[in-house]
Amino acid sequence: MSFQTLQHLSASAFSAIRRLLAVGRTWIQARPRLAAWFYPRVRRSPKADYRNHNRRMFAGFHEQERMLADQARMAFYHAAIARHIQPGDRVVDLGTGTGILAAWAAQRGAAHVYAIDHSDILSYARAVATANQIENVEFRAIHSTEFTVDEPVDVILHEQMGDGLFDEGMVANVTDLRDRLLKPGGLILPSLFELYCEPIKVNDARLVPFIWELDVHGYDYSCLERDRPQGPGYYHLVSSDRQLIDHFLGEPRPALSIDLHTLNEADMPHEITFTRTVVNAGRLDGLAVYFRARVDQDLVLSTSPLDPHRAPHWGFRILRTARDDFAVGDEIEVRFTIGRWPDLDSWRWSYVKRVFAQSHPVPPENSVIA
């Protein structure tokens, strides 16, 4: 038998085996009990899943570029470090990224800066620090929960805020370091945060209603309301476009305020209720979720969709609601239940409409969205 003939027969045999295995896999996967036996799922906690996502997300240049180009973000941290890092301080920079906050702390005279990160960006951070002649910075490739030092530190420096404030594990990560490594009376920078969840009207030209709310030149989609999606991700959107939102219906006030110096994760509320009196009439299209961070009384970082000086690399969330019209003086009672603060898919919200001059609440149809 020639070599070419043997090669052809082998290729045909292996091709047939691959087809047979593919058919077998399809047959097994169509039977859940067998599929669970042959292809067991690797079970990971939500924290572990996010940790892996976080490691991948911040390892490349693109996300780092967006953060470094955010002038409001960088000005806030540069001013905060200039004010509060003192010569001789021992500092932990949690999630150092390219290492710029750690470098600024070193330039302020910190005795030692531990720059910790668990993504591959750390190799570039070391190179940039060397190129800029930065000393007294020790880069550690480690997750913060596994990081230890021989003596307590004076300052925990961090930027752990997600679009929804809590969705990058800020509370768990910072308070863990605080409880294990921060000196009594030490500083967390920043520590003061306000979360906002404001009723909004979207710009008419940009509004995208639920499909069942649409009637397009007489073609009515209302029959699809019975098929409304069950997945929570459908009901919240993210944007950084300041032209998207027309106005807030009420006067913005914090739905939740925290201080990382004193907060314990177990004490985070799982239910929040607040009321907004309508001062700007209009259609309710959803709730805008954003945050403010504060250092001292005058240094503020904002992600408000209507703030012309907002930090643009953060998005703001829009939690969608049924369309409803409100007049000045009406009240909107908003209710939240939170499964896990870092998991936006576990948030649920609803509202009750109280019409001005009426003594009883008038709940609109479909007021509960998610």
C-alpha positions in Angstrom: 0.0 0.0 0.0 1.4 3.4 -1.0 2.1 6.2 1.5 -0.4 8.4 -0.3 -3.1 5.7 -0.1 -2.4 5.2 3.6 -2.5 9.0 4.2 -5.9 9.3 2.4 -7.4 6.4 4.4 -6.2 7.8 7.7 -7.6 11.2 6.9 -11.0 9.6 6.0 -11.0 7.5 9.1 -10.2 10.5 11.4 -12.8 12.6 9.7 -15.4 9.9 10.2 -14.4 9.6 13.9 -14.8 13.4 14.3 -18.2 13.3 12.8 -19.2 10.4 15.0 -18.0 12.2 18.1 -19.9 15.4 17.1 -23.1 13.4 16.6 -22.5 11.7 20.0 -21.9 15.0 21.7 -25.1 16.5 20.3 -27.1 13.4 21.3 -25.7 13.6 24.9 -26.3 17.3 25.2 -29.9 16.9 24.3 -30.3 14.7 27.4 -29.7 16.9 30.5 -28.9 14.0 32.9 -26.3 12.5 30.6 -24.9 16.0 29.7 -24.4 16.7 33.4 -22.5 13.4 33.8 -20.2 13.8 30.7 -19.8 17.6 30.8 -20.0 18.7 34.4 -20.1 22.5 34.9 -17.4 24.2 36.8 -19.2 26.1 39.6 -17.7 29.5 40.5 -19.0 32.1 42.8 -20.1 35.4 41.4 -17.1 37.0 43.1 -14.7 34.6 41.3 -16.5 35.2 38.0 -16.1 39.0 38.4 -12.5 38.6 39.5 -11.7 36.8 36.2 -13.6 39.4 34.2 -11.9 42.2 35.9 -8.4 40.7 35.3 -9.1 40.5 31.6 -10.8 43.8 31.2 -8.1 45.9 32.7 -5.1 44.0 31.2 -5.1 45.8 27.8 -4.3 49.3 26.8 -7.8 50.4 25.7 -9.5 50.5 29.1 -6.4 52.2 30.6 -6.4 54.8 27.8 -10.1 55.7 28.6 -9.3 56.2 32.3 -6.1 58.2 31.7 -7.8 60.4 29.2 -10.6 61.2 31.6 -9.5 64.7 32.6 -12.1 65.1 35.4 -11.0 61.7 36.9 -7.3 62.5 36.8 -7.7 66.0 38.1 -9.7 64.7 41.1 -7.1 62.2 42.1 -4.1 64.4 41.4 -5.6 67.1 43.7 -6.7 64.5 46.4 -3.1 63.0 46.5 -1.5 66.4 46.6 -3.7 67.4 49.6 -3.6 64.2 51.7 -0.4 62.1 51.0 2.2 63.3 53.5 6.0 62.7 53.4 6.8 59.4 55.1 3.4 57.8 54.6 3.1 54.1 53.8 0.5 53.8 51.1 -1.4 50.9 49.4 -2.6 51.7 45.8 -5.4 49.2 45.3 -5.9 48.2 41.6 -2.9 50.3 40.5 -3.4 49.8 36.7 -0.6 51.7 34.9 0.6 52.9 38.3 0.0 56.6 38.0 -1.7 57.2 41.4 1.1 55.2 43.1 3.7 57.4 41.2 2.0 60.6 42.3 2.0 59.4 45.9 5.7 58.6 45.6 6.3 62.1 44.2 4.6 63.5 47.3 7.3 61.9 49.5 5.6 58.7 50.6 8.1 56.4 52.3 6.8 53.3 50.5 3.9 52.7 48.1 2.6 49.2 47.5 1.0 49.2 44.0 -1.1 46.0 43.8 -3.0 44.7 40.8 -3.9 41.2 39.6 -4.0 41.9 35.9 -1.2 41.7 33.4 -1.1 45.5 33.1 1.4 45.4 35.9 4.4 44.7 33.7 3.7 47.9 31.8 3.2 49.8 35.0 6.7 48.8 36.1 8.2 49.9 32.8 6.5 53.3 32.9 7.6 53.9 36.5 11.2 53.1 35.6 11.0 55.4 32.6 9.7 58.2 34.8 12.4 57.6 37.5 9.8 56.7 40.2 11.2 55.2 43.3 9.7 53.9 46.5 7.0 52.0 44.6 6.8 48.2 45.0 4.6 46.6 42.4 2.9 43.4 43.6 1.0 41.1 41.2 -1.7 39.9 43.6 -5.3 40.2 44.4 -5.9 42.6 47.3 -7.5 39.9 49.5 -4.2 37.9 49.4 -2.0 41.0 50.0 -0.2 41.4 53.4 2.4 43.7 54.8 4.6 43.5 57.9 3.3 46.8 59.5 0.1 48.8 59.0 -0.2 51.5 56.3 -1.2 55.1 56.6 -3.3 55.4 53.5 -5.4 53.2 51.2 -5.6 54.8 47.8 -8.1 53.3 45.3 -10.3 53.8 42.3 -12.7 50.9 42.6 -15.9 52.6 41.4 -18.0 51.0 38.6 -20.8 52.7 36.6 -23.2 51.7 39.4 -20.6 52.7 42.1 -20.6 49.2 43.7 -20.2 47.0 40.7 -16.4 46.7 40.8 -16.3 45.2 44.3 -15.3 48.5 46.0 -16.9 47.9 49.4 -15.6 44.4 49.9 -12.1 45.1 48.6 -11.5 48.4 50.4 -13.0 47.4 53.7 -11.0 44.1 53.7 -7.8 46.1 53.4 -9.0 48.6 56.0 -9.7 46.0 58.6 -6.5 44.1 58.0 -3.9 46.7 57.1 -4.9 50.3 57.8 -3.5 52.0 60.9 -6.1 53.3 63.5 -7.0 56.7 62.3 -5.6 56.0 58.8 -7.0 57.5 55.6 -9.0 55.9 52.8 -8.8 58.1 49.7 -11.5 58.6 48.6 -14.0 57.4 51.2 -17.2 59.5 50.8 -19.7 58.4 48.2 -23.3 59.3 47.2 -25.4 57.0 45.0 -28.2 58.7 43.0 -31.2 57.0 41.3 -33.2 59.9 39.7 -36.4 59.8 37.7 -35.6 61.1 34.2 -37.1 62.2 30.9 -35.1 61.1 27.9 -34.5 63.4 24.9 -37.5 62.9 22.6 -35.2 62.4 19.6 -33.2 59.7 21.4 -36.1 57.8 23.1 -36.3 54.1 22.4 -39.5 52.8 24.0 -40.3 49.2 24.9 -41.4 47.4 21.7 -44.9 46.9 23.1 -45.3 50.6 23.6 -44.7 51.3 19.8 -47.2 52.1 17.1 -45.3 52.8 13.9 -47.4 54.4 11.3 -50.4 52.4 12.5 -48.6 49.1 13.0 -49.3 48.2 16.6 -46.9 46.2 18.7 -48.9 46.2 21.9 -49.6 42.4 21.6 -45.9 41.8 22.4 -46.4 43.0 26.0 -47.3 39.4 27.1 -43.9 38.3 25.8 -41.8 40.9 27.6 -38.3 39.6 28.3 -37.5 38.1 31.7 -33.8 38.6 31.6 -32.8 41.5 33.9 -30.2 42.9 31.6 -32.9 44.0 29.2 -34.2 46.5 31.7 -31.0 48.5 32.3 -28.9 50.4 29.8 -25.6 52.2 30.0 -24.5 55.4 28.4 -22.0 58.3 28.8 -23.8 60.6 26.4 -24.9 63.9 28.1 -27.3 64.6 25.2 -29.4 61.5 26.0 -31.3 62.8 29.1 -33.5 65.8 28.8 -34.0 66.5 32.5 -34.5 65.1 35.9 -38.2 65.2 37.1 -37.3 66.0 40.7 -34.5 67.6 42.6 -31.6 65.1 42.8 -30.7 63.8 46.3 -28.6 60.9 47.3 -30.5 57.6 47.6 -27.6 56.2 49.7 -24.5 57.8 51.3 -21.5 55.9 52.6 -18.2 56.4 54.3 -15.7 53.6 53.7 -13.9 54.5 57.0 -16.9 53.2 58.9 -19.0 51.1 56.5 -19.3 47.3 57.0 -20.5 45.4 53.9 -23.0 43.4 56.0 -24.7 46.6 56.9 -25.5 47.7 53.4 -29.3 47.9 53.0 -31.2 45.5 50.8 -34.2 47.8 50.5 -34.4 51.5 49.7 -37.5 53.7 49.3 -37.5 57.4 48.5 -39.8 60.0 47.1 -39.3 62.7 44.5 -41.6 65.6 44.1 -41.9 66.6 40.5 -40.5 70.1 39.8 -39.9 69.5 36.0 -43.0 68.1 34.3 -42.6 65.5 31.7 -42.6 61.8 30.8 -41.0 59.3 33.1 -38.7 57.1 31.0 -36.6 55.5 33.7 -34.2 56.1 36.6 -30.7 57.4 36.1 -28.1 55.7 38.4 -24.9 57.7 38.9 -22.5 58.6 41.8 -20.5 61.4 43.4 -17.2 60.9 45.2 -16.0 63.6 47.6 -12.7 64.6 49.2 -13.0 67.4 51.7 -16.0 69.8 51.0 -14.9 71.2 47.7 -13.3 68.4 45.7 -16.0 66.3 44.0 -16.0 63.7 41.2 -19.4 63.4 39.5 -20.8 61.0 36.9 -24.2 62.8 36.7 -25.6 62.6 33.2 -26.4 66.4 33.3 -23.1 67.6 34.8 -21.1 69.4 32.1 -17.9 68.5 34.1 -18.8 64.8 34.6 -16.0 62.2 34.4 -16.8 60.7 31.0 -15.1 57.3 31.1 -17.8 56.1 33.6 -21.2 55.5 32.1 -24.5 56.1 33.9 -27.1 53.5 34.1 -30.7 53.9 33.0 -33.1 51.6 34.7 -36.1 51.4 32.3 -39.7 52.0 33.5 -43.1 52.0 31.8 -43.8 55.4 30.2 -45.9 57.7 32.4 -46.6 61.4 32.4 -46.0 63.6 35.5 -47.1 67.1 36.3 -45.4 69.6 38.6 -46.3 68.7 42.2 -46.9 65.0 41.6 -44.9 62.6 43.6 -42.9 59.5 42.6 -42.2 57.0 45.3 -39.3 54.7 44.1 -38.7 51.4 45.7 -35.5 49.3 45.3 -34.7 45.7 46.5 -31.1 44.7 46.1 -29.9 41.1 46.0 -26.1 41.9 45.8 -25.0 45.4 45.4 -22.1 44.5 43.0 -24.5 42.6 40.8 -26.7 45.1 38.9 -28.8 42.1 37.6 -29.9 41.5 41.1 -31.4 45.0 41.5 -35.2 45.3 41.3 -37.2 48.5 41.1 -40.7 49.8 41.0 -42.5 53.1 41.5 -45.9 54.5 42.7 -47.4 57.6 41.3 -49.1 60.1 43.6 -51.0 62.7 41.7 -50.9 66.2 43.2 -53.9 67.1 45.3 -55.1 63.4 45.5 -54.9 61.7 48.9 -54.4 58.1 47.6 -51.6 56.7 45.5 -52.5 55.8 41.9 -50.2 53.0 40.8 -49.7 53.0 37.0 -50.1 49.8 35.0 -46.8 47.9 34.8 -45.1 50.1 37.3 -43.0 47.1 38.4 -40.4 46.7 35.8 -37.7 44.5 37.2 
